[in-house]
Amino acid sequence: MDHETIAGTRGDLAALFDPRSVAIVGASDDTSKWGNALAQRALAAPGPRPVHLVNWRGGSVLGRPALRSLAELGADGEVDLVALCVPVAGFLDAVDDALAAGARALVAITAGLAELGPEGARVQHEAVARVRAAGAVMVGPNCLGIHDSTTALHLSSETLAPGHVAVLSQSGNVVIDLDDLMRQAGLGISRFVSLGNQADLTVVDLMGACVAHEPTRAVAVYAEDVVDGRGFVTAARELDAAGKPVVLLAPGRTDAATRGAASHTGSLTSATRVVDAVCAAGGIHRVDSPVQMVDVLAVLDGPRRGAGPKVAVVTDGGGHGAIAADALGAAGLHVPLLSPVLGEQLIGALWAQSTASNPVDLAGFGERDLFSYGRAIGALLDSDEVDAVLLTGTFGVYSGLGTRLAAPELASAHDITARVLGQDKPFVMHSVYAGSPPAGVLRDAGIPVHRDAGRAARALAATCGQLAASRFDDLAMPLPVAALTSTGYPEVRAVLAAAGVPFPTAAVVHDEDGLRAALSAGAPAYPVVLKAMGLLHKSDAGGVVLGLRDEVSAVAAYRELVLRLAPPAVSVEQMVNTAAGVEIIVGSRDDPRFGPVLMVGLGGVFTEVTDDVAFALGPVSPRTATELLLSLRGAALLTGARGRDPVDLDALATVVARVSCVAAEHPELAELEVNPLLATADGVVGLDARAITR
């Protein structure tokens, strides 16, 4: 790596990953200290890179002369990278000494800073200011080191297997787990960075540094906090465009923080759904465990990708076929019924007892002719009806029995391998005998082999577009407009209407005379509905009265509302026939890391009960809004289920996009919601709206 600024990152990271010299401040003979672990690893690294050990006592450390301070290096002893393994009380002085010695990169192991409270945060902030003023960069603090196998930089406590995966992690123990699992899968680590507090360099900067790093073919991220959410998505997109998939292990599938949310949008937009929306926007593969992470990394390390979700299952036993089909469904894939033409072709390659509907069951023919596996797999891979193939069951069983079938089975494994490698579709094998020699033939060729059908299915999903980016809207935020000074219903409705969201004709009245005047003017026209202002959930509080067809009934309803709820005002609106349409909810919640997150779903008062919702980072285009709407479980209601007229989907998607833009233009809003938004064959109309400020 040449010593230049790496595109897509802040500052010159060559000094971090390929320093000309390294110093460890706080190097120690005490094996319980990080200064000992890092010094041992740095000294054991191959290559001629100078390593300077610094300990305030001087003398020797690990049998090497130790400096009392970096100042002892002298004028000709500049150092590129300094690891700081010092107590928090000496942290700022150590930063100053490193910068004075010419350090362009620091790795701050020191803990006890922002993670412990305000005073630590103050010291951390001051350290970052000094580092940036000097034009340097810093990893951490409160981190566990870095490692680059491509430049022989070993500044972490673990010995990591070399490979092509960059690991960026907020957990050191997760890296230990990943390293072991990767070794088993034939993978290794190109770079490892312990993120720590991300006070200066963040995961976004380090992802950017991997874009042009040729030895890195994939990036694995374990992150509990992403400082720059939109930058994270952009960096992931840049890596995706460079052919380097990003696999994210983000804890927090369960989230109780939304239980007390004031709006439907707030209660439904959990942290994990935000992460899922981020992954969809960035083409990021999200996993739930280190095992899943390595499974996905292994399958993505190969060149084969699926064009869609249709998977054919091949088995020599119905039970495993059914289990695999369920596992594929759970992974978001589809096991389609094969056409009669393809079925006949498969039966011709097998025998009459075989099942060719999908799963394709050899029904015992595999034992009679072990090459029937390859013929069936080849026919399926050649077909336009499927995007990928999963072999499941007991392939490999005969190799351990010492029978005459052992040699043909091994030859069959080579036949399967040749057929898979000769085309572009993904293929994964699940076998009870995943450790057998025939399974090893496939594995040695880079074909994923799993003992568990669920793992095989999830790995296959990663290659079939199910976890890849589908919503690539431009995430540039619009400039803020004048902030809302009031989030009352009339004001929110007016802002949305100005943005192109249709609403029924309405008038806000404060007394009976105002109501009579509005009704006599004929705008709104009968029948009308009355809505009590000042209530977040009007219908739940009994603040909505429907179907008022004359002045007498309207005035009576108004008096009853005032007597019961004492609202500051009442909105009188032209009533819309909801029976002819579908009620949709569209809302946006401002996430502190990722900005506005759009939600669409089947709306009305039962939104939280049905929980049929979809999410994306906002603002969105009408194209993305359409995709979200059609992803709902109840999407058939929009497209014409059971003889109903389909709604005007283009108009609905346009309004959804407009709501997302309003949310993005008003950063003062924590939440914005239109619910219900009535979609009909003739267009769209909003029936209620609300907003909540920060």
C-alpha positions as CSV (number, residue, x, y, z in Angstrom):
1,M,0.0,0.0,0.0
2,D,1.4,3.4,-0.9
3,H,1.3,6.2,1.7
4,E,-1.5,8.3,0.2
5,T,-4.9,9.3,1.3
6,I,-7.3,6.4,0.7
7,A,-10.4,7.4,-1.2
8,G,-13.6,7.4,0.8
9,T,-12.0,7.9,4.2
10,R,-11.1,10.9,6.5
11,G,-7.4,11.4,6.4
12,D,-4.4,9.3,5.6
13,L,-5.0,5.8,6.8
14,A,-1.8,4.3,5.4
15,A,-0.1,5.3,8.6
16,L,-2.7,3.2,10.5
17,F,-2.6,0.1,8.4
18,D,0.9,0.2,6.9
19,P,3.0,2.3,9.2
20,R,6.8,2.6,8.6
21,S,7.3,2.3,12.4
22,V,5.3,1.5,15.5
23,A,5.6,2.5,19.1
24,I,3.7,1.0,22.1
25,V,3.4,3.4,25.0
26,G,2.8,1.4,28.1
27,A,4.7,-1.6,27.0
28,S,5.1,-4.0,29.9
29,D,6.5,-7.3,31.1
30,D,3.3,-7.9,33.1
31,T,1.4,-10.5,31.1
32,S,-1.9,-9.2,32.6
33,K,-1.6,-5.9,30.8
34,W,-2.5,-4.9,27.3
35,G,0.9,-3.3,26.9
36,N,2.4,-6.7,27.2
37,A,0.0,-8.5,24.8
38,L,0.4,-5.8,22.1
39,A,4.2,-5.6,22.5
40,Q,4.6,-9.4,22.1
41,R,2.4,-9.5,19.0
42,A,4.1,-6.5,17.4
43,L,7.6,-7.9,18.0
44,A,6.6,-11.3,16.7
45,A,5.2,-9.9,13.4
46,P,7.3,-10.7,10.3
47,G,9.1,-8.0,8.4
48,P,11.6,-5.3,9.1
49,R,9.2,-2.7,10.6
50,P,10.8,-1.0,13.7
51,V,8.9,-1.5,17.0
52,H,9.6,1.0,19.8
53,L,8.7,0.0,23.4
54,V,7.9,2.9,25.8
55,N,7.6,2.6,29.5
56,W,8.1,5.5,31.9
57,R,10.5,3.4,34.0
58,G,12.8,2.8,31.1
59,G,15.1,-0.2,31.4
60,S,14.0,-3.2,29.3
61,V,10.7,-4.8,28.4
62,L,10.5,-8.3,26.9
63,G,14.3,-8.3,26.7
64,R,14.3,-5.1,24.6
65,P,15.5,-1.7,25.6
66,A,12.6,0.5,26.6
67,L,12.3,4.3,26.1
68,R,11.0,6.5,29.0
69,S,9.1,8.6,26.5
70,L,8.8,9.0,22.7
71,A,10.9,12.2,23.0
72,E,13.9,9.9,23.4
73,L,13.5,8.9,19.8
74,G,15.3,12.1,18.8
75,A,14.8,14.3,15.7
76,D,15.4,11.4,13.3
77,G,13.2,8.9,15.1
78,E,9.7,9.8,13.9
79,V,7.1,7.1,14.4
80,D,4.0,6.6,12.2
81,L,1.7,4.6,14.5
82,V,1.5,4.7,18.3
83,A,-0.5,2.4,20.5
84,L,-1.5,4.0,23.8
85,C,-1.8,1.5,26.6
86,V,-1.8,4.0,29.5
87,P,-4.1,4.8,32.4
88,V,-6.7,7.4,31.8
89,A,-4.9,9.9,34.0
90,G,-1.9,10.0,31.6
91,F,-3.9,9.7,28.4
92,L,-3.8,13.3,27.2
93,D,-0.1,13.6,28.0
94,A,0.5,10.4,26.0
95,V,-1.5,11.8,23.1
96,D,0.6,15.0,23.1
97,D,3.9,13.0,23.2
98,A,2.8,10.8,20.3
99,L,1.8,13.8,18.2
100,A,5.0,15.6,19.0
101,A,6.9,12.5,17.9
102,G,5.3,12.8,14.5
103,A,2.7,10.1,14.9
104,R,0.1,10.2,12.1
105,A,-2.1,7.5,13.6
106,L,-3.0,6.5,17.2
107,V,-4.6,3.3,18.5
108,A,-6.0,4.2,22.0
109,I,-6.4,1.1,24.1
110,T,-7.0,3.4,27.2
111,A,-10.4,2.9,28.7
112,G,-12.4,4.9,31.3
113,L,-13.3,7.8,29.0
114,A,-16.7,8.7,27.5
115,E,-18.1,5.2,28.3
116,L,-17.9,6.1,32.0
117,G,-19.4,9.6,32.2
118,P,-19.1,13.3,31.6
119,E,-15.5,13.8,32.8
120,G,-14.2,10.9,30.7
121,A,-16.2,12.4,27.7
122,R,-14.5,15.7,28.3
123,V,-11.0,14.1,28.2
124,Q,-11.9,12.1,25.2
125,H,-13.2,15.1,23.3
126,E,-10.0,17.0,24.1
127,A,-7.9,14.2,22.8
128,V,-9.8,14.1,19.5
129,A,-9.4,17.8,19.1
130,R,-5.7,17.5,19.6
131,V,-5.4,14.6,17.2
132,R,-7.4,16.3,14.4
133,A,-5.5,19.6,14.9
134,A,-2.3,17.7,14.2
135,G,-3.7,16.1,11.1
136,A,-3.6,12.6,12.6
137,V,-6.2,9.9,13.1
138,M,-7.2,7.8,16.1
139,V,-8.8,4.4,16.6
140,G,-10.7,4.1,19.9
141,P,-10.2,4.9,22.7
142,N,-11.4,1.9,24.8
143,C,-10.5,-0.5,21.9
144,L,-8.5,-3.7,21.7
145,G,-6.2,-3.0,18.9
146,I,-5.9,-3.5,15.1
147,H,-4.4,-6.1,12.8
148,D,-3.6,-6.1,9.1
149,S,-2.4,-9.4,7.7
150,T,-1.6,-7.9,4.3
151,T,1.0,-5.5,5.8
152,A,2.1,-7.8,8.8
153,L,0.8,-5.3,11.3
154,H,-0.1,-7.2,14.4
155,L,-1.4,-4.9,17.2
156,S,-4.1,-7.1,18.7
157,S,-3.9,-9.7,21.4
158,E,-5.1,-12.6,19.1
159,T,-3.3,-14.4,16.3
160,L,-5.7,-14.1,13.4
161,A,-5.8,-16.3,10.3
162,P,-5.0,-14.3,7.2
163,G,-7.6,-14.1,4.5
164,H,-9.9,-11.7,2.6
165,V,-12.5,-10.5,5.2
166,A,-12.1,-7.2,7.0
167,V,-13.6,-7.4,10.5
168,L,-14.7,-4.1,12.1
169,S,-16.0,-4.9,15.6
170,Q,-17.0,-3.2,18.8
171,S,-16.5,-6.5,20.6
172,G,-13.1,-8.3,20.9
173,N,-14.7,-11.6,22.0
174,V,-16.8,-11.6,18.8
175,V,-13.6,-11.4,16.8
176,I,-12.2,-14.4,18.6
177,D,-15.4,-16.3,17.8
178,L,-15.3,-15.2,14.1
179,D,-11.6,-16.1,13.7
180,D,-12.3,-19.7,14.9
181,L,-15.4,-20.1,12.7
182,M,-13.6,-18.6,9.7
183,R,-10.7,-21.0,10.0
184,Q,-13.2,-23.9,9.9
185,A,-14.9,-22.4,6.8
186,G,-11.6,-21.8,5.0
187,L,-11.8,-18.1,5.4
188,G,-9.5,-15.6,7.1
189,I,-9.1,-11.9,8.1
190,S,-7.5,-9.2,5.9
191,R,-7.9,-6.5,8.5
192,F,-9.3,-6.3,12.0
193,V,-10.1,-3.0,13.8
194,S,-11.5,-2.9,17.3
195,L,-13.8,0.2,17.0
196,G,-14.0,1.1,20.7
197,N,-15.7,4.5,21.4
198,Q,-15.3,5.6,17.7
199,A,-14.3,9.0,19.0
200,D,-12.4,9.9,15.9
201,L,-12.3,7.2,13.2
202,T,-15.7,5.6,12.9
203,V,-16.9,2.4,11.4
204,V,-17.9,4.5,8.3
205,D,-14.3,5.7,7.9
206,L,-12.9,2.2,8.2
207,M,-15.5,0.8,5.8
208,G,-14.5,3.4,3.3
209,A,-10.8,2.4,3.7
210,C,-11.8,-1.1,2.6
211,V,-13.2,0.0,-0.8
212,A,-9.8,0.4,-2.5
213,H,-8.1,-2.3,-0.3
214,E,-7.6,-5.0,-3.0
215,P,-7.0,-7.9,-0.6
216,T,-10.3,-7.3,1.2
217,R,-13.2,-9.1,-0.6
218,A,-15.9,-8.7,2.1
219,V,-16.5,-6.7,5.2
220,A,-17.9,-8.1,8.5
221,V,-19.2,-5.5,11.0
222,Y,-20.3,-6.0,14.6
223,A,-21.7,-2.7,15.7
224,E,-23.8,-1.8,18.7
225,D,-23.8,1.9,17.7
226,V,-23.3,3.6,14.4
227,V,-22.3,7.2,14.9
228,D,-23.0,8.4,11.3
229,G,-26.1,6.5,10.1
230,R,-26.4,7.9,6.6
231,G,-22.7,7.7,6.1
232,F,-22.9,4.0,7.0
233,V,-25.4,3.3,4.3
234,T,-23.3,5.3,1.7
235,A,-20.1,3.4,2.7
236,A,-22.0,0.1,2.4
237,R,-23.2,1.1,-1.1
238,E,-19.7,1.9,-2.2
239,L,-18.5,-1.5,-1.0
240,D,-21.4,-3.2,-2.7
241,A,-20.5,-1.4,-5.9
242,A,-16.9,-2.5,-5.6
243,G,-18.1,-6.1,-5.3
244,K,-17.4,-6.3,-1.6
245,P,-20.5,-7.5,0.4
246,V,-21.1,-6.1,3.9
247,V,-22.4,-8.5,6.5
248,L,-23.7,-6.9,9.7
249,L,-24.2,-8.5,13.1
250,A,-26.3,-6.0,15.0
251,P,-27.7,-7.1,18.4
252,G,-31.2,-5.9,19.5
253,R,-33.9,-7.9,17.7
254,T,-36.0,-7.4,20.8
255,D,-36.8,-3.8,21.8
256,A,-39.0,-2.6,24.6
257,A,-38.3,1.0,24.1
258,T,-41.3,1.7,21.9
259,R,-43.9,0.4,24.4
260,G,-44.9,3.8,25.6
261,A,-44.8,5.6,22.2
262,A,-47.5,8.2,21.6
263,S,-48.3,7.4,18.0
264,H,-48.8,4.2,15.9
265,T,-45.6,5.0,14.0
266,G,-43.7,5.4,17.2
267,S,-44.9,2.2,18.7
268,L,-44.2,0.2,15.6
269,T,-40.8,1.6,14.6
270,S,-38.5,-0.5,16.8
271,A,-34.7,-0.2,16.7
272,T,-34.4,-3.6,14.9
273,R,-36.8,-2.5,12.2
274,V,-34.7,0.6,11.6
275,V,-31.6,-1.6,11.2
276,D,-33.5,-3.8,8.7
277,A,-34.4,-0.6,6.7
278,V,-30.8,0.4,6.8
279,C,-29.7,-3.0,5.5
280,A,-32.2,-2.8,2.7
281,A,-31.0,0.7,1.7
282,G,-27.3,-0.3,1.8
283,G,-27.4,-3.8,0.4
284,I,-26.2,-5.1,3.7
285,H,-26.6,-8.7,4.8
286,R,-27.9,-8.8,8.3
287,V,-27.3,-11.8,10.5
288,D,-28.0,-12.7,14.1
289,S,-24.9,-14.7,15.2
290,P,-21.3,-15.3,14.4
291,V,-22.2,-18.7,12.9
292,Q,-24.7,-17.0,10.5
293,M,-22.1,-14.3,9.7
294,V,-19.5,-16.9,8.7
295,D,-22.1,-19.0,6.7
296,V,-23.0,-15.9,4.7
297,L,-19.4,-14.8,4.2
298,A,-18.5,-18.2,3.0
299,V,-21.3,-18.4,0.4
300,L,-20.6,-14.8,-0.7
301,D,-17.0,-15.7,-1.2
302,G,-18.0,-17.6,-4.3
303,P,-18.8,-16.1,-7.7
304,R,-22.3,-17.5,-8.1
305,R,-25.4,-15.3,-7.6
306,G,-29.1,-16.0,-8.0
307,A,-31.3,-13.9,-10.1
308,G,-34.3,-14.4,-7.8
309,P,-35.8,-16.5,-4.9
310,K,-36.9,-19.6,-6.8
311,V,-35.0,-22.7,-5.4
312,A,-35.2,-26.3,-6.4
313,V,-34.6,-29.0,-3.7
314,V,-33.0,-32.3,-4.6
315,T,-33.1,-35.2,-2.1
316,D,-33.2,-38.9,-1.9
317,G,-35.7,-39.0,0.8
318,G,-39.0,-37.1,1.3
319,G,-38.5,-36.1,4.9
320,H,-35.3,-34.1,4.3
321,G,-36.9,-32.5,1.2
322,A,-39.9,-31.3,3.2
323,I,-37.6,-30.0,6.0
324,A,-35.4,-28.2,3.5
325,A,-38.5,-26.6,1.8
326,D,-39.7,-25.2,5.1
327,A,-36.2,-23.9,5.9
328,L,-36.0,-22.2,2.5
329,G,-39.4,-20.6,3.1
330,A,-38.3,-19.3,6.5
331,A,-35.3,-17.7,4.8
332,G,-37.5,-15.8,2.4
333,L,-37.0,-18.1,-0.6
334,H,-39.6,-19.9,-2.7
335,V,-39.8,-23.6,-3.7
336,P,-42.0,-23.4,-6.9
337,L,-43.9,-26.2,-8.5
338,L,-41.9,-27.2,-11.6
339,S,-43.6,-27.3,-15.0
340,P,-44.7,-30.7,-16.6
341,V,-42.0,-30.3,-19.3
342,L,-39.2,-30.0,-16.8
343,G,-40.8,-32.7,-14.7
344,E,-40.7,-35.1,-17.7
345,Q,-37.1,-34.2,-18.3
346,L,-36.2,-35.0,-14.7
347,I,-38.1,-38.3,-14.7
348,G,-36.2,-39.2,-17.8
349,A,-33.0,-38.7,-16.0
350,L,-34.2,-40.6,-12.9
351,W,-36.9,-43.3,-12.8
352,A,-40.7,-43.5,-12.7
353,Q,-40.9,-43.7,-8.9
354,S,-39.1,-40.3,-8.6
355,T,-41.0,-37.1,-7.7
356,A,-40.3,-34.2,-10.0
357,S,-42.7,-31.6,-8.6
358,N,-40.2,-29.8,-6.2
359,P,-38.8,-31.0,-4.0
360,V,-37.3,-33.4,-6.5
361,D,-37.1,-36.8,-4.7
362,L,-34.9,-39.5,-6.3
363,A,-37.0,-41.9,-4.2
364,G,-34.2,-44.5,-3.8
365,F,-32.7,-44.1,-7.3
366,G,-29.6,-42.4,-5.8
367,E,-28.6,-45.8,-4.4
368,R,-29.1,-47.6,-7.8
369,D,-27.3,-44.8,-9.8
370,L,-25.3,-42.3,-7.8
371,F,-24.7,-40.2,-10.9
372,S,-28.5,-39.5,-10.9
373,Y,-27.8,-36.8,-8.4
374,G,-25.6,-34.9,-10.9
375,R,-28.1,-35.4,-13.8
376,A,-31.0,-34.0,-11.7
377,I,-28.9,-31.1,-10.4
378,G,-27.6,-30.3,-13.9
379,A,-31.1,-30.3,-15.4
380,L,-32.3,-27.9,-12.7
381,L,-29.3,-25.6,-12.9
382,D,-29.9,-25.4,-16.7
383,S,-33.6,-24.5,-16.3
384,D,-35.0,-21.0,-16.3
385,E,-37.6,-22.1,-13.8
386,V,-35.2,-22.0,-10.8
387,D,-32.6,-19.5,-9.6
388,A,-30.7,-21.9,-7.3
389,V,-30.5,-25.5,-6.1
390,L,-30.2,-27.0,-2.7
391,L,-29.2,-30.7,-2.3
392,T,-30.3,-32.1,1.0
393,G,-30.3,-35.5,2.8
394,T,-27.7,-38.2,3.2
395,F,-25.3,-37.7,0.3
396,G,-21.9,-39.0,1.5
397,V,-23.3,-41.9,3.6
398,Y,-21.6,-44.7,1.6
399,S,-18.1,-43.4,1.9
400,G,-18.0,-44.5,5.6
401,L,-19.6,-47.9,5.1
402,G,-16.9,-49.6,3.1
403,T,-19.3,-50.9,0.4
404,R,-19.0,-51.0,-3.3
405,L,-20.9,-47.7,-3.5
406,A,-18.1,-45.7,-1.8
407,A,-16.1,-45.2,-5.0
408,P,-19.1,-44.3,-7.2
409,E,-20.3,-41.8,-4.6
410,L,-16.9,-40.1,-4.6
411,A,-17.0,-40.0,-8.4
412,S,-20.6,-38.6,-8.2
413,A,-19.3,-35.8,-5.9
414,H,-16.8,-34.8,-8.6
415,D,-19.6,-34.9,-11.2
416,I,-21.8,-32.6,-9.1
417,T,-18.9,-30.3,-8.5
418,A,-18.1,-30.0,-12.2
419,R,-21.7,-29.3,-13.1
420,V,-22.0,-26.6,-10.4
421,L,-18.7,-24.9,-11.3
422,G,-19.6,-24.9,-15.0
423,Q,-22.5,-22.4,-14.6
424,D,-23.4,-19.3,-12.6
425,K,-26.3,-20.2,-10.3
426,P,-25.8,-20.8,-6.6
427,F,-25.7,-24.3,-5.2
428,V,-25.6,-25.3,-1.5
429,M,-25.5,-28.8,0.0
430,H,-26.9,-30.0,3.3
431,S,-26.0,-33.5,4.4
432,V,-26.2,-35.6,7.5
433,Y,-22.7,-36.6,6.4
434,A,-21.2,-33.1,5.9
435,G,-17.8,-34.4,7.1
436,S,-17.6,-37.2,4.6
437,P,-15.0,-37.4,1.7
438,P,-17.7,-36.8,-1.0
439,A,-18.8,-33.7,0.9
440,G,-15.2,-32.6,1.2
441,V,-14.9,-32.7,-2.6
442,L,-17.6,-30.1,-2.9
443,R,-16.3,-28.0,0.0
444,D,-12.7,-28.0,-1.4
445,A,-14.2,-26.6,-4.6
446,G,-15.7,-23.7,-2.7
447,I,-19.2,-25.1,-2.6
448,P,-20.9,-24.5,0.8
449,V,-21.7,-27.7,2.7
450,H,-23.8,-27.6,5.9
451,R,-24.9,-30.1,8.5
452,D,-28.0,-28.1,9.3
453,A,-30.7,-27.4,6.7
454,G,-31.6,-24.0,8.2
455,R,-28.0,-22.8,7.9
456,A,-27.9,-24.0,4.3
457,A,-31.1,-22.2,3.5
458,R,-30.0,-18.9,5.1
459,A,-26.7,-19.1,3.3
460,L,-28.4,-19.7,0.0
461,A,-30.7,-16.7,0.6
462,A,-27.7,-14.4,0.8
463,T,-26.9,-15.3,-2.8
464,C,-30.4,-15.0,-4.1
465,G,-31.1,-11.3,-3.8
466,Q,-33.2,-11.8,-0.6
467,L,-30.7,-9.8,1.6
468,A,-29.3,-7.6,-1.1
469,A,-30.1,-3.9,-1.6
470,S,-33.5,-3.3,-3.2
471,R,-34.2,0.3,-2.3
472,F,-31.4,2.5,-3.7
473,D,-33.1,5.9,-3.5
474,D,-30.9,8.9,-3.3
475,L,-30.7,9.5,0.5
476,A,-29.7,13.1,0.2
477,M,-31.7,15.1,2.7
478,P,-33.6,18.1,1.5
479,L,-32.9,21.5,3.1
480,P,-35.0,22.2,6.2
481,V,-38.0,24.5,5.7
482,A,-39.6,26.8,8.2
483,A,-40.2,24.8,11.4
484,L,-43.8,24.1,12.5
485,T,-44.6,26.4,15.4
486,S,-47.7,24.3,16.2
487,T,-48.3,20.6,15.7
488,G,-52.1,20.9,16.1
489,Y,-54.2,18.9,13.6
490,P,-55.1,21.9,11.4
491,E,-51.5,23.1,11.1
492,V,-50.1,19.6,10.3
493,R,-52.8,19.0,7.8
494,A,-52.1,22.3,6.1
495,V,-48.4,21.5,5.7
496,L,-49.2,18.1,4.3
497,A,-51.9,19.5,1.9
498,A,-49.4,22.1,0.7
499,A,-47.0,19.2,-0.2
500,G,-49.7,17.5,-2.3
501,V,-51.4,15.2,0.2
502,P,-55.2,15.4,-0.5
503,F,-57.6,15.9,2.4
504,P,-61.4,16.4,2.5
505,T,-62.8,19.9,2.7
506,A,-62.8,21.1,6.3
507,A,-63.3,24.1,8.6
508,V,-62.1,24.6,12.1
509,V,-64.7,26.1,14.4
510,H,-64.6,27.3,18.0
511,D,-68.3,27.8,18.8
512,E,-71.8,27.0,17.6
513,D,-72.0,30.1,15.5
514,G,-68.8,29.1,13.7
515,L,-70.2,25.6,13.1
516,R,-73.5,26.9,11.7
517,A,-71.7,29.4,9.5
518,A,-69.5,26.6,8.0
519,L,-72.4,24.3,7.4
520,S,-74.5,27.0,5.9
521,A,-71.7,27.9,3.5
522,G,-71.8,24.3,2.1
523,A,-68.1,23.8,2.6
524,P,-67.8,21.1,3.8
525,A,-70.9,19.5,2.3
526,Y,-73.1,16.9,4.0
527,P,-72.6,14.3,5.3
528,V,-70.0,15.7,7.7
529,V,-67.8,14.4,10.5
530,L,-66.8,16.3,13.7
531,K,-63.3,15.8,15.2
532,A,-62.3,17.2,18.6
533,M,-59.0,19.0,18.4
534,G,-56.3,18.6,21.0
535,L,-56.4,14.8,21.1
536,L,-53.6,12.6,19.7
537,H,-55.8,9.6,19.2
538,K,-59.2,11.2,18.5
539,S,-61.2,8.0,17.8
540,D,-59.9,6.2,20.9
541,A,-61.1,9.1,23.1
542,G,-64.5,9.2,21.4
543,G,-63.6,12.5,19.8
544,V,-64.9,11.6,16.3
545,V,-68.6,11.7,15.3
546,L,-69.5,10.4,11.9
547,G,-72.4,10.6,9.5
548,L,-74.0,13.9,10.4
549,R,-76.4,14.6,7.5
550,D,-78.0,17.9,8.6
551,E,-77.5,21.0,10.8
552,V,-79.6,19.7,13.7
553,S,-77.7,16.5,14.1
554,A,-74.4,18.3,13.6
555,V,-75.1,21.0,16.3
556,A,-76.3,18.3,18.7
557,A,-73.1,16.3,18.2
558,Y,-71.0,19.4,18.6
559,R,-72.7,20.3,22.0
560,E,-72.1,16.7,23.2
561,L,-68.4,16.8,22.2
562,V,-67.9,20.1,24.0
563,L,-69.7,18.9,27.1
564,R,-67.7,15.6,27.3
565,L,-64.2,16.6,26.1
566,A,-64.1,20.4,26.2
567,P,-61.8,20.6,23.1
568,P,-60.2,23.9,22.2
569,A,-61.7,23.6,18.7
570,V,-63.6,21.2,16.5
571,S,-62.8,20.4,12.9
572,V,-65.9,19.8,10.7
573,E,-65.1,17.9,7.6
574,Q,-66.8,16.4,4.6
575,M,-67.2,12.7,5.3
576,V,-65.6,10.2,3.0
577,N,-67.0,6.7,2.3
578,T,-64.3,4.4,3.6
579,A,-66.1,1.2,2.4
580,A,-64.9,1.8,-1.1
581,G,-61.2,1.9,-0.3
582,V,-58.3,0.5,1.8
583,E,-57.1,2.3,4.8
584,I,-53.3,2.8,4.8
585,I,-51.0,4.3,7.5
586,V,-48.0,6.2,6.4
587,G,-45.7,7.7,9.0
588,S,-42.1,8.7,9.6
589,R,-40.1,8.6,12.8
590,D,-36.8,10.5,13.2
591,D,-34.1,8.1,14.3
592,P,-31.1,9.8,16.1
593,R,-28.6,7.9,14.0
594,F,-30.3,7.3,10.6
595,G,-32.7,10.2,10.3
596,P,-36.3,9.8,9.0
597,V,-37.5,6.3,8.8
598,L,-40.6,5.8,6.7
599,M,-43.3,3.3,7.7
600,V,-46.3,2.2,5.5
601,G,-48.9,-0.4,6.4
602,L,-52.5,-1.4,6.5
603,G,-54.0,1.5,8.6
604,G,-56.9,2.4,10.7
605,V,-57.3,1.9,14.4
606,F,-56.0,-1.7,14.2
607,T,-52.6,-0.9,12.8
608,E,-50.8,-2.2,15.8
609,V,-52.9,-5.3,15.9
610,T,-52.3,-6.3,12.3
611,D,-48.6,-5.2,12.4
612,D,-48.6,-5.4,8.6
613,V,-46.0,-2.7,8.0
614,A,-42.8,-2.1,5.9
615,F,-40.0,0.3,6.5
616,A,-37.4,2.3,4.5
617,L,-35.0,5.2,5.1
618,G,-36.6,8.4,3.9
619,P,-37.2,10.3,1.9
620,V,-38.3,7.8,-0.7
621,S,-39.3,7.9,-4.3
622,P,-42.7,6.8,-5.6
623,R,-40.9,3.7,-7.0
624,T,-39.7,2.7,-3.5
625,A,-43.1,3.6,-2.0
626,T,-44.7,1.2,-4.5
627,E,-42.2,-1.6,-3.5
628,L,-43.0,-1.1,0.2
629,L,-46.7,-1.2,-0.4
630,L,-46.5,-4.4,-2.5
631,S,-44.3,-6.0,0.2
632,L,-47.2,-5.9,2.7
633,R,-48.9,-9.2,3.6
634,G,-52.2,-7.6,2.7
635,A,-51.0,-6.2,-0.6
636,A,-53.7,-8.1,-2.5
637,L,-56.2,-5.6,-0.9
638,L,-54.5,-2.9,-3.0
639,T,-54.3,-4.9,-6.2
640,G,-57.9,-6.2,-6.3
641,A,-58.5,-9.1,-4.0
642,R,-61.8,-11.1,-4.3
643,G,-63.2,-8.9,-7.1
644,R,-62.5,-5.6,-5.4
645,D,-61.4,-2.8,-7.7
646,P,-57.6,-2.2,-7.4
647,V,-56.6,1.1,-5.8
648,D,-54.8,3.8,-7.7
649,L,-51.4,2.5,-6.7
650,D,-49.5,5.3,-8.5
651,A,-51.4,8.0,-6.7
652,L,-51.0,6.2,-3.4
653,A,-47.2,5.7,-3.9
654,T,-46.9,9.4,-4.8
655,V,-48.6,10.5,-1.7
656,V,-46.5,8.2,0.5
657,A,-43.4,9.7,-1.1
658,R,-44.7,13.2,-0.4
659,V,-45.3,12.5,3.3
660,S,-41.7,11.1,3.5
661,C,-40.4,14.4,2.0
662,V,-42.4,16.5,4.5
663,A,-40.8,14.5,7.3
664,A,-37.3,15.0,5.9
665,E,-37.9,18.8,5.5
666,H,-39.0,19.2,9.1
667,P,-36.2,17.8,11.3
668,E,-37.9,19.3,14.4
669,L,-40.5,16.6,14.1
670,A,-39.9,13.3,16.0
671,E,-42.9,11.7,14.3
672,L,-45.3,12.5,11.5
673,E,-48.2,10.4,10.6
674,V,-51.2,10.2,8.2
675,N,-53.6,7.6,9.4
676,P,-55.8,6.6,7.9
677,L,-54.9,7.4,4.3
678,L,-57.7,6.1,2.2
679,A,-56.8,4.6,-1.1
680,T,-59.5,4.0,-3.7
681,A,-59.7,3.3,-7.4
682,D,-60.1,7.0,-8.0
683,G,-57.3,8.3,-5.9
684,V,-56.1,9.0,-2.3
685,V,-57.4,11.1,0.6
686,G,-56.0,11.6,4.0
687,L,-58.5,11.3,6.8
688,D,-56.3,12.2,9.8
689,A,-52.8,13.5,10.6
690,R,-50.6,14.1,13.6
691,A,-47.1,15.2,14.4
692,I,-44.9,15.1,17.5
693,T,-42.0,17.4,18.1
694,R,-38.8,16.3,19.7
